[in-house]
Amino acid sequence: MAKKNKKLTKINQKIKKYFNGDPFDVGVTRVGSQTLSELFSYLGIHDIEHTKTSLLKAIRILWSEPDSYIRRDILNFFENEDTIYYGDKQEKITVEKDDKIDSILDELDIKKEEEILLREYLQTLRTKKITPQRAESKLSHIRFELKKEAIQKNVDGIFDIDDSLQFNATFRYQIYEYHFHKILTLNTKPYDYQFLEEKTVEEIVSKIEKDKLHVSEQKQKNIDEFLQNIKEPHPYLSHEEIVKCLRTSPPQTNLKHYLIKTDILEKIIQNYLNLTTINVYDKELILETKTEIQLPYIKQKQNYQLTLHVELDSLLQTIWDGDELNFWEIFEQTQYEYEKNFLKELDELASQCNSYALLLHLNKEELYKKVYEHLLPMLPTNLHVSSKISRKVVKTFIYHIQEELAKRQKEELLARTIRDFKNLFPQARQMRRKLILHIGPTNSGKTYQAMQKLKEADTGYYLAPLRLLALEGFEDLKQSGVDVSLITGEEQIVDEMATHISSTIEMLNFEVDVDVCVIDEVQMIDDPQRGWAWANAIIGTPASEVIMTGSPNVKDAIIELANYLGEELEIIEFERKTPLVLLDKPTNPKDVEAGSAIIAFSRKDVLKLKQQFSKNFDVSVVYGNLSPEVRREEAKRFREHKTQILIATDAIAMGLNMPIKTILFSKANKFDGISQRDLLPTEVAQISGRAGRYGFNEVGYVGGLNYETLKIVKKNFNKELKTISTPFKVMANLEHIKLVSKILQEDSLSEILHFFTKNMKFNGPFRATNLEDMVEVAHILDNYDLSIETKFHLACAPLTLKSPYILGIFEHYVSSLSKQQPIPYNPPKLINRFAKTAQELLRAEDMIKEISLYLWLSYRFDDYFVDIEKVKNYRYILNNYIEESLKQKYFSRECNLCKSVIPMNSRHNICQRCFKKHYRGKKRVL
């Protein structure tokens, strides 16, 4: 059934082409009675009344049949007829365009041929873009091209891209007993535009004919000199081979010397090298030959294939001149480089494998023997140990040694590890706690009620998922007269009289007991990267009342967690305060109203949509790469109606309360770090819930900008959210890391984290979280002489691993810490008041992340990060710079090579000139 529906959908889409985009039932009303009669004859149906009303009724009934073959036959009829049935509006537009074109052409003094070409061009333009000025400009261009065509006919050639004339000429070849003629393609010198524009056809033709004659004579002279200088007898080529090469050489080439046939080249080179293959390209010769290498530490040789790159023109010159050929030097040099790289890659691979087998104390021979066992079967003929092969070898190596390692480690490690996770939080275990769960959809007041309870408490904690939310919680408590401190990874506003603390969840102090703790967005316990922080907070918060707020699908998981803790749990369910309505039809971008939020799922798409909607609206933008301060300012501009449209990623799904009337999805799929997939029901619900905020809009609307997007949104809009289930992911804390380090006698943080993820077991509903990002950072840290505690703290730093800029800054900080050197902050120079290109904006965003990283590290290594106030001041400057940039309606883009401006909607990252210069004409096989 699914396949049949898919076929019908494709037919429905294809037939719209013949009705100017309208569906069949609408478009078929424009088809005449005669054509409808022919359609029924084509279908083999003759017993029908041939009035238009009857024919339309009958064809609509046939179209509604579930049989896809009937619709396919109807589609075939219209494809064969190849006529588009426009509506009245389209016909009117076409008439208006034709009238406008006729009016402009009547005012021009123009020949018939020019008129035809100019009319064809104007027909391609939109009506409002057809102007006398544009027509005159195009007419000038047409006349110039027609003039060039006339010149080409007279001189029997064509103008090349540089306006030189390319022409064919016949040349004589007299060598040995052979006499023949050959046509070659030549070029004159380029002619400048002014010359071709101002001179008459006759003057230009006269000049070109003289130039052709001069070029041809010079070429014949060169041919004669070349033939006279060929050695006799020739050391490499017979008479027949020489003539064959001359006859078959291409008429036009960039080579300075005559091309020698591949089979002849192979015969010549075979006397010097044991060739397996030979390939001739535009400018080089690629030769492949076999050789062998002695493998280190074992008595075995390995065959491999050596690839030699030989400059073609130089080789041709040597052969034609009859000079001595010497491939030995290039063979030795290439062999040396191949084997040097292989041995280096082999050493790195062996070292990496050895790092997993330190407790086995393998000597070099034992280690390399184990590595060869896994490497040689997958080693390619070119000896290159790629990162993919390296990963596979390491993986299989670890697999084959892990039993032996586990045998030495497991008993001691598990005997000393605290298996019951809740006992890692002694302060919370000593208290009589009550758990309260507020569940409900977005805009249901669950967080508001929790915050009211927090404000009434004598002491309290608010734990937020984002720094932006922690700041809003801080301000909310302060405005209510509560003495409160703000603690986030990169900012601390400490009030010594504070009774309450608002912080990001990772910054929770498990040793400070309070009356009430609010844990916001508790469904984040299921997050693959940060869920451990919510698990830790729920289990370890030292509060008499722990109030959790979240979506309904977290209910069962919290019940199971409460049962594990043996603590009382009260569940309070909330209903949404404003209705949420799903729009039936997609919203055309032209019909988007003020107060709407357009949702995309990448920074690139957000900036493209901003440029599109900035034509008619002032626009705010929000995406994850922006700093919290900028996101907050953009939201404020929208909230205060300084902008009418918000364009955002799913970053608005958490932490930004705005008066959005309508949420419109531009797409309904996203890249989740692994693959491109459709949105999940939880994501649709979380984003959609931002529409119709209570107190601003009585109703919230949700829709899409196209049919495909709306279809996916509809499918997931009312779907029941997937229930969050155990086990919960928990992360190694510092005490775990130190314990594993001691048992394994291992200082490598990456090795310890690998071991924790694979081997650590817990009582209760927990398992060790996947620490891929942390491990990647740990690999960097393991290159420096740092304590395991310092490495752990650094590995928890807020890094954007995809940003080379941030990784470079981080490595600089780590290097300075390892040398115990102070780390100043060097502010970057901002050339303009705002970013003019998307790349400049991205650089500024990375600079803000650099500041966040600096401040985060300064609270943990305050003796070394010495420019805290300077950094805070520059954060203000950079945020203003980014905010000012986002107020601009348009961004340009830079060519990646020459940095010139290219259109924002260009599909490529380089300009046309760089493409022609660097990429056109690469490697053409002869």
C-alpha positions, -999 to +999 in steps of 0.1 A: +000+000+000+028+024+009+045+018-026+012+025-044+006+057-024+041+068-033+034+063-070+002+083-068+019+111-051+046+113-078+019+113-105+000+141-087+032+162-086+041+156-122+007+165-137+008+199-119+034+210-145+007+211-172-017+232-150+008+259-140+012+243-105-024+237-098-038+202-088-055+181-114-091+188-103-085+226-106-064+227-137-085+203-158-114+228-159-092+249-183-090+220-208-113+224-239-141+199-248-122+188-279-091+179-259-112+161-233-129+140-260-095+131-274-084+121-238-113+097-235-105+082-269-069+078-257-082+060-226-104+037-248-137+051-234-162+060-261-196+055-244-200+090-229-219+122-235-194+147-251-205+179-233-178+196-212-198+192-180-201+155-185-166+151-196-152+170-166-173+150-142-163+117-157-125+125-158-126+136-122-142+103-112-115+084-131-087+105-115-101+097-080-098+060-086-071+043-064-057+025-095-024+043-103-024+029-139-054+051-148-037+082-135-005+072-153-024+070-187-039+104-181-005+118-173+010+102-204-017+120-225-008+154-212+029+147-215+025+138-252+003+169-257+030+190-239+007+220-234+005+241-203-030+254-193-025+287-176-050+304-155-064+339-163-038+356-141-009+340-159-024+349-193-028+385-181+008+387-169+020+373-203+000+399-222+013+427-200+049+416-206+045+413-244+029+448-245+057+462-225+084+446-247+066+457-279+065+493-266+102+493-258+112+477-291+091+503-311+113+531-296+146+515-307+163+518-341+168+481-345+174+454-372+152+423-374+180+399-362+187+422-333+150+425-325+147+387-323+177+382-300+166+412-278+130+399-275+143+365-265+163+381-237+135+404-224+111+374-223+134+358-197+130+388-173+102+395-148+079+422-161+089+449-136+126+443-145+120+451-182+132+487-187+144+508-217+178+512-201+182+474-197+171+469-233+196+494-246+224+479-226+215+444-239+212+457-274+247+471-273+260+437-261+240+419-289+255+442-316+290+436-303+285+398-304+270+400-339+299+421-350+323+394-336+303+367-354+307+387-387+344+390-381+347+353-374+330+344-407+354+367-426+386+354-410+375+317-407+381+314-369+366+319-335+374+342-307+388+325-276+379+334-240+407+360-239+396+375-273+425+361-292+414+345-325+416+307-327+420+294-362+432+263-381+461+263-405+478+236-426+515+229-421+539+207-441+561+181-426+591+168-445+612+141-427+630+111-441+610+098-470+577+111-455+559+142-468+526+151-453+504+180-442+487+185-408+461+209-396+470+226-363+450+250-342+467+283-334+459+315-316+467+351-325+475+376-297+445+388-277+426+419-291+414+444-266+377+453-263+382+489-274+398+478-307+370+453-315+343+479-305+356+510-323+372+496-355+351+486-385+347+450-395+369+456-425+398+471-405+396+444-379+396+416-405+426+431-422+445+433-390+436+397-380+445+383-414+480+398-411+484+384-376+472+349-387+498+349-415+526+360-391+516+333-365+514+306-392+548+315-407+564+314-373+548+280-365+561+266-398+595+278-391+595+262-356+583+229-372+611+229-398+637+236-371+623+208-349+624+183-377+660+192-387+672+188-351+659+152-347+689+129-341+697+102-367+696+075-358+673+083-329+681+064-296+645+058-286+622+062-317+622+045-351+613+064-382+578+050-382+573+059-346+585+095-351+561+099-380+533+083-361+538+106-331+539+137-354+508+126-373+487+117-342+497+146-320+467+167-310+460+198-331+461+220-300+480+214-268+496+232-238+527+211-241+559+226-256+569+193-272+552+168-294+532+142-275+544+106-278+518+078-279+513+061-245+522+026-259+555+040-272+563+058-239+555+026-221+579+006-243+607+032-237+602+034-199+599-004-195+636-006-202+643+014-170+614+004-146+592-027-140+560-008-148+525-021-137+506+009-151+512+041-169+488+071-171+493+102-192+477+135-180+478+171-192+511+179-176+524+148-159+530+111-163+520+088-134+539+055-133+533+026-110+560+000-102+564-028-076+591-030-049+594-042-013+603-031+022+619-049+051+595-047+081+611-036+114+615-060+143+606-091+123+623-111+095+597-104+068+595-082+037+563-066+024+556-059-013+541-026-022+533-004-052+553+028-058+537+057-076+561+080-095+550+115-108+571+126-138+568+161-154+555+153-189+571+182-209+605+176-194+603+139-202+592+146-238+621+170-243+646+144-231+632+118-254+629+140-285+664+154-279+678+119-275+694+126-241+700+100-214+669+089-194+674+085-156+645+074-135+667+061-107+669+094-088+631+100-088+626+063-079+649+065-049+635+098-037+599+085-039+608+052-023+625+070+005+594+093+011+570+063+009+590+042+034+597+071+057+560+080+059+550+043+064+575+038+092+564+070+109+527+059+106+536+024+118+555+038+148+525+060+157+501+031+153+523+008+175+526+035+201+489+040+201+483+003+205+510+001+232+492+028+252+463+004+256+486-024+266+509-008+292+500-033+319+511-061+296+547-047+294+552-059+258+587-055+243+592-041+208+592-074+190+561-086+208+542-054+202+550-051+165+542-088+160+507-082+174+503-050+153+514-067+121+489-095+128+460-070+124+476-044+101+491-065+072+458-081+060+443-046+055+474-027+044+468-012+010+494-016-019+506+020-014+517+013+023+496+042+036+482+036+071+452+058+069+433+070+100+405+046+092+429+016+090+446+028+122+413+030+140+404-005+128+438-020+138+436-003+173+400-016+177+410-052+169+442-049+189+423-038+220+397-065+214+424-092+214+442-080+245+412-068+266+406-102+282+442-104+294+440-068+307+407-073+323+420-103+341+447-081+358+424-052+365+388-061+371+389-078+406+409-050+423+390-022+405+355-034+412+365-043+448+374-007+455+348+011+435+317+025+451+290+006+433+259+023+448+258+056+430+235+074+455+261+070+482+285+093+463+263+122+478+265+118+516+250+152+524+217+144+505+215+109+520+216+124+555+185+146+549+148+137+548+140+149+513+107+153+495+106+151+457+080+171+438+075+167+400+057+195+380+049+181+346+031+196+317+035+210+282+052+244+274+033+275+286+015+256+313+029+275+343+048+246+358+081+265+362+063+297+374+046+278+403+080+262+412+097+296+412+069+310+435+076+282+460+113+290+458+108+327+465+088+318+496+115+296+510+141+308+535+170+293+514+170+279+479+187+269+447+175+273+411+193+250+387+190+260+350+200+241+318+215+273+302+235+303+314+207+325+299+181+308+320+203+310+351+206+348+345+168+351+341+162+332+373+187+354+391+170+386+379+135+372+387+145+363+423+162+397+427+132+416+414+111+398+440+133+411+468+153+379+473+190+381+481+205+359+455+239+350+439+245+340+403+270+311+397+277+298+362+308+283+346+320+317+334+304+343+356+298+347+393+279+375+410+282+367+447+261+384+473+275+376+508+240+381+522+224+358+497+199+332+508+194+318+473+216+308+444+207+307+407+232+286+387+237+263+357+231+227+367+267+216+364+277+242+390+256+228+418+274+226+452+265+193+468+277+204+502+254+235+507+220+224+521+188+245+514+151+244+520+139+243+483+158+234+451+141+239+417+156+217+389+143+231+356+138+211+323+142+177+341+135+158+308+171+167+299+181+137+321+177+118+288+202+141+269+232+119+257+258+146+264+245+164+296+219+141+311+244+130+338+241+165+354+203+161+360+208+126+374+235+139+398+213+169+408+182+149+415+201+123+435+225+146+453+208+180+458+209+186+496+174+202+498+144+195+519+121+199+489+134+191+454+110+205+428+115+192+393+098+208+362+096+190+328+076+174+301+051+146+308+072+119+292+097+121+321+071+109+347+079+072+347+116+077+348+113+100+379+090+075+396+117+048+391+144+071+403+124+080+435+118+043+442+156+037+439+162+066+464+134+054+487+121+090+489+086+105+488+074+118+454+045+141+447+034+146+411+015+177+400+003+179+364-003+212+346-023+220+315-014+245+287-028+279+294-034+289+257-046+266+229-022+257+201-037+254+166-020+236+137-025+254+104-041+233+076-021+248+047+015+259+043+022+296+046+036+313+016+067+334+027+049+364+012+020+359+036+041+357+068+028+381+094+045+402+121+048+383+153+059+351+136+090+329+143+106+311+114+124+280+125+155+266+107+181+241+119+215+256+109+232+289+113+236+290+075+199+286+069+190+312+096+212+338+079+198+330+045+162+334+058+172+366+075+183+380+042+151+369+025+127+383+051+147+415+057+133+428+025+099+433+042+106+431+080+130+441+107+143+407+118+157+392+151+178+360+149+186+334+175+209+304+170+231+283+192+264+298+182+254+333+195+264+342+231+236+342+257+238+380+259+232+384+222+204+358+221+188+377+250+192+411+233+177+397+200+148+383+220+143+416+237+142+435+204+114+411+192+096+413+226+096+451+224+084+451+188+116+467+175+116+437+151+086+420+136+099+386+126+121+361+146+142+336+127+157+310+149+170+275+153+156+251+179+177+272+204+145+290+212+129+258+224+144+264+258+150+295+279+135+323+258+099+334+266+087+357+238+053+369+224+053+346+194+019+343+177+029+318+150+057+293+148+065+284+111+089+256+103+111+263+072+122+226+073+112+196+093+145+178+093+179+184+110+214+170+112+218+155+147+256+151+146+253+117+129+228+119+101+201+141+086+167+130+100+131+142+104+122+160+136+111+139+165+077+145+182+094+158+213+113+184+192+081+194+173+062+198+207+090+217+224+094+242+195+057+245+187+050+253+224+067+286+220+037+299+201+009+318+219+027+328+251+002+333+280-006+369+285+005+379+250-016+359+225-049+341+232-040+314+206-008+300+193-004+289+157+019+263+142+026+258+105+052+253+078+065+272+048+060+243+024+039+212+019+066+187+028+076+204+060+039+208+071+033+172+064+061+161+088+050+186+114+014+174+112+025+138+116+044+145+148+023+174+162-002+152+182+020+122+186+025+110+221+060+118+233+084+089+236+086+079+273+120+085+289+133+053+303+162+041+324+191+035+328+202+070+334+237+080+322+261+091+348+296+106+344+328+099+361+336+124+388+371+133+399+371+107+426+363+080+401+391+093+378+417+093+405+407+058+416+410+043+381+443+062+376+457+047+407+446+011+399+457+011+363+489+032+371+477+053+342+482+091+337+464+092+304+430+108+309+417+095+275+426+059+286+409+063+319+377+077+303+377+048+278+380+024+307+353+041+327+328+040+298+334+004+289+339-012+324+323+008+352+292-008+366+267+006+391+239-007+413+206+009+404+193+024+372+226+038+359+252+033+333+284+052+324+277+079+298+293+081+264+322+106+268+333+110+231+337+148+233+355+146+266+378+118+253+387+140+223+398+168+246+416+143+268+437+132+238+449+168+235+456+171+272+476+139+274+503+155+253+511+178+282+527+173+316+497+179+339+483+163+369+453+140+365+431+165+385+441+194+362+434+173+331+400+164+344+390+200+351+403+211+316+384+183+299+352+197+314+358+231+298+331+245+274+347+238+241+334+239+205+353+210+190+343+219+154+360+253+157+397+252+148+400+287+163+387+277+197+408+245+197+439+265+189+432+289+218+425+260+241+458+243+233+477+276+239+461+279+273+469+243+282+505+248+270+509+279+292+494+260+322+518+231+318+547+257+319+530+275+349+530+308+329+505+336+333+479+338+305+470+373+293+441+381+270+449+397+237+417+413+223+413+410+185+410+440+163+376+448+149+379+467+117+343+479+113+314+487+136+297+455+125+304+424+105+298+428+067+301+391+058+288+359+074+324+348+079+333+379+099+302+373+120+313+337+126+348+349+137+332+373+162+310+345+175+342+324+180+358+353+198+329+353+223+334+316+228+371+323+235+360+348+262+336+323+277+364+297+278+388+322+294+363+331+321+354+295+328+390+286+332+398+317+353+374+305+381+394+272+383+429+285+377+427+320+389+465+323+395+472+320+358+443+338+340+452+374+349+430+395+326+395+388+339+383+424+340+397+431+305+380+400+292+346+411+307+349+445+291+357+431+258+328+406+260+306+437+262+323+452+231+320+419+211+284+414+220+276+449+209+295+443+177+275+410+170+242+427+179+249+456+156+258+431+129+226+412+133+207+445+128+220+447+093+196+435+066+221+417+045+254+398+047+279+392+020+302+361+017+339+359+010+357+337-015+377+312+005+408+318-017+410+354-027+385+369+000+366+388-027+328+392-021+305+366-036+267+365-036+251+352-004+231+326-023+261+312-042+263+274-041+301+275-040+326+289-015+349+303-041+344+330-068+342+323-105+377+337-112+394+314-086+374+284-099+388+291-135+423+297-121+426+267-098+402+240-108+392+242-144+410+217-167+426+195-139+438+161-149+424+151-183+434+115-192+445+110-227 
